[in-house]
Amino acid sequence: MRIFLAGASGVIGQRVIPRLIQAGHIVGGMTRSSNKMELLEQFGAEPILCDVFDRDKLFQAVRDFEPDIMLSELTDLPDDAAQISELVDLNARIRTEGTRNLIEAARRSGSPKILAQSVAWQLPDGPDALAVADLERSVLAEGGVVLRYGQFYGPGTYNEQQQPAEPRVHIDRAADRTVEALGEPTGIVVITD
């Protein structure tokens, strides 16, 4: 299948691409960072430089790639976990506006199946919790699949040295389960250890 992977250069995206390629899929890896294009190519993806908030460019990129599946691993998280709470609005925006833009791009390109990253734990009331609820509603309304991941741990994550509280999932297990979830019917898939 042709899989348009938004958030391809993130910690989970980098783990998913080689597994998708190994399974025989063609991956269009979208990133907004021009300095990540070569990395995506090394993983075997067709790099696509596009910001999810640039609607016209996004619509064109998706139309040009002609995906069977849209896989959203979009987040806007800081490198330092201590800054998450002060930058929560950035992640909330990518979950709401970014997801809506991906859904609209999918509709305009023949409505491929949509899978999107969510979280398996209860977020405190606020912008992030509202954004997750909005993302899940939007994806399910399109007949898509919500991937509720536990907190990542392992190489490249916030939790490289120690396991976080449950629910949690090792980053490599999360990537394996993401590939397995491509064939899931509409609904919610919980990906935890």
MOLIN-V477877 format. One record per residue. RES is the residue in one small letter. SS is DSSP state (alpha for helix, beta for strand, coil for the rest). Layout:
RES,SS
RES,SS
This chain:
m,coil
r,beta
i,beta
f,beta
l,beta
a,beta
g,coil
a,coil
s,coil
g,coil
v,alpha
i,alpha
g,alpha
q,alpha
r,alpha
v,alpha
i,alpha
p,alpha
r,alpha
l,alpha
i,alpha
q,alpha
a,coil
g,coil
h,coil
i,beta
v,beta
g,beta
g,beta
m,beta
t,beta
r,coil
s,coil
s,alpha
n,alpha
k,alpha
m,alpha
e,alpha
l,alpha
l,alpha
e,alpha
q,alpha
f,alpha
g,coil
a,coil
e,beta
p,beta
i,beta
l,beta
c,coil
d,coil
v,coil
f,coil
d,coil
r,alpha
d,alpha
k,alpha
l,alpha
f,alpha
q,alpha
a,alpha
v,alpha
r,alpha
d,alpha
f,alpha
e,coil
p,coil
d,coil
i,beta
m,beta
l,beta
s,beta
e,coil
l,coil
t,coil
d,coil
l,coil
p,coil
d,coil
d,coil
a,alpha
a,alpha
q,alpha
i,coil
s,alpha
e,alpha
l,alpha
v,alpha
d,alpha
l,alpha
n,alpha
a,alpha
r,alpha
i,alpha
r,alpha
t,alpha
e,alpha
g,alpha
t,alpha
r,alpha
n,alpha
l,alpha
i,alpha
e,alpha
a,alpha
a,alpha
r,alpha
r,alpha
s,coil
g,coil
s,coil
p,coil
k,beta
i,beta
l,beta
a,beta
q,beta
s,beta
v,beta
a,coil
w,coil
q,coil
l,coil
p,coil
d,coil
g,coil
p,alpha
d,alpha
a,alpha
l,alpha
a,alpha
v,alpha
a,alpha
d,alpha
l,alpha
e,alpha
r,alpha
s,alpha
v,alpha
l,alpha
a,alpha
e,coil
g,coil
g,coil
v,beta
v,beta
l,beta
r,beta
y,beta
g,coil
q,beta
f,beta
y,beta
g,coil
p,coil
g,coil
t,coil
y,coil
n,coil
e,coil
q,coil
q,coil
q,coil
p,coil
a,coil
e,coil
p,coil
r,beta
v,beta
h,beta
i,alpha
d,alpha
r,alpha
a,alpha
a,alpha
d,alpha
r,alpha
t,alpha
v,alpha
e,alpha
a,alpha
l,alpha
g,alpha
e,coil
p,coil
t,coil
g,beta
i,beta
v,beta
v,beta
i,beta
t,coil
d,coil
